[in-house]
Amino acid sequence: MPSQVSTAVMRQGLKVIGVAIRTEPRVFTAAVLSSALYGVMTVASSWAMGRATEQVVLPAFHEGRTSAGALTAAALLIIGVAVLKALGIMGRRILAGIMQYRMQAASRRAVTRQYLRLPLAWHHRHPTGQLLSNASSDAEAAWAPLAPLPMAVGVIVMLVTAAVAILVTDPILAIVGFLIFPAIAVLNLIYQRKLSPLATRAQQLRAEVSEIAHESFDGALVVKTLGREDAETARFQAKAEELRDANIAVGKVRGLFDPLLEALPTLGVLAVLLVGSIRLRSGGVVAGELIEVSYLFTLLAFPIRALGWVLAELPRSVVGWTRVQEVLDASGSMEYGTARLDGHGPASIEVSGVTYGYDPEAPVLREVGLDVIPGRTVAVVGPTGAGKSTLTQLLARLIDPDRGAVRLDGTDLREAARGAVSDSVALVPQQTFLFDDSVRGNITLGRDIADDEVWASLRLAQADGFVAALPEGLDTRVGERGATLSGGQRQRIALARALVREPRLLILDDSTSSVDPQVEKRILYGLREGSSRSTVIVVAYRMATIAMADEVVYLEHGAVADQGTHEELIVRCEGYRNLVTAYEREEAERAAIDSDEEVVA
């Protein structure tokens, strides 16, 4: 079984390397040529040392003197070889780094583009920590062998050149030294078979540790408010200890085999020196040839180790590549048409026979039908789990219906060109997200929008007052996720971000729930009376909000149970009447409690 695993990893790893070579053929070729120059010059250095020994060192011992010309020639020969060798090292390392980092960057871009293409339903099934791991550590691991690869390929030239030079210099010493190669090959094979499953497990655990860490940090508020610090620490510690143990296991295997792989070539050198000294006394070789052959055998250990470095990285590479490919091969990406939504003014909405479910066996929405006249404000009301947020995601085309169609001005959103829906529709979700940027940056999101327009959107969102009071106004940084602002302030900034784009359809998914009721009333009044550019659909719970809508759609059990004005539904729809009066009673009770507390105080 280990043999089959190692063979499969080797085959898959070579496939990954082949992808990199086909993607960056010029850089790879230049890196290999630089490495080959290094290899040839390394062998040439042994020849230079041998010539210097024969022509300068030994005559100096025999005659007691040497000439300046001989010393200069020997020095220039050694320096020239060293300079070319250094150029080969520089080219090899720089070009190998360029190739590796280009491939990592390409993988990260490809993964990110795929994340953007995949529908929201796919993201719901994959934790954020895993997605971050795919784009970071997995992309990095996939191309880890590229750093030593050009060196490993190039030093094969050194290996062949050195072997030929040894054979030409003295075949007998070559045979003695080459006897060590089969032992090195067998040891390296055993090494890879032992290391492969351990390195694979370690890379998988790296991704799992990253996922747990991100989840814990992202849920820091929940962890701290519920006193789960110890539990989260223990969960992270358990996985981190697994990773530690896996890395230690990898280190133990490397610690055992690396010294052996280093020692075997040294034993070969000792054998060559032993036999060579005997042949030197008998006149079979001269001193310069023995030094050259011995030095060449010390060099042969390096190419073998370089190949081992590539093989050692293959298991991690295969795991990272596999995890990245799972993302790139994921299905369900949204298809786009060519239709443009270039109308002006409020949009009309038609929802016909829409059915959608995160689980095909349990649809959230069933045969939903809905028509919205341009410029109207429509409140979507329903109990928890009725499908209100899912409907808003369908209207913004974050997801596509399983059956039926959503049309804007008569155009099926699935036929719209890429970017056309986001140009015409703005969704302000229930969970507000702000970037660690200025107020202006969070509203414009990099678009070139004049400050006058930004302030106009803030006024409509009833946010201009508190923004003007901030220390630096629009330039005030709001912290990570808007940590320096209150919940209601964050919601109003998010609303201004949508309004500044002048959407033809504005969707508010309970996006004013943290706003004071009086402020919310002014916001909705402004949206309804102060601007005729948008059709507004608002998921609402408060009676005051619902009463301001031109029309109310009541959802129950994933279907439209009734539709009409608030007054009409109060009279004829029992479910609607019970729901909205329950909210009203709760608000009244909360107000009464607050009043009693003020009296006591």
Secondary structure, DSSP 4 states (H G I P E B T S, - for coil): -HHHHHHHHHHHHHHHHHHHHHHSHHHHHHHHHHHHHHHHHHHHHHHHHHHHIIIIIHHHHHHS---HHHHHHHHHHHHHHHHHHHHHHHHHHHHHHHHHHHHHHHHHHHHHHHHHHS-HHHHHTS-HHHHHHIIIIIHHHHTGGGTTHHHHHHHHHHHHHHHHHHHHH-HHHHHHHHTHHHHHHHHHHHHHHHHHHHHHHHHHHHHHHHHHHHHHHHTHHHHHHTT-HHHHHHHHHHHHHHHHHHHHHHHHHHHHHHHHHHHHHHHHHHHHHHHHHHHHHHTSS-HHHHHHHHHHHHHHHHHHHHHHHHHHHHHHHHHHHHHHHHHHT---PPP--SB-----SSPPEEEEEEEE-SBTTB-SEEEEEEEE-TT-EEEEE--TTSSHHHHHHHHTTSS--SEEEEEETTEEGGGBPTTHHHHHEEEE-SS----SSBHHHHHHTT----HHHHHHHHHHTT-HHHHHHSTTGGG-B--GGGTTS-HHHHHHHHHHHHHTT--SEEEEESTTTTS-HHHHHHHHHHHHHS--S-EEEEE--SHHHHHHSSEEEEEETTEEEEEE-HHHHHHH-HHHHHHHHHHHHHHHHHHHHHHHHHHH-
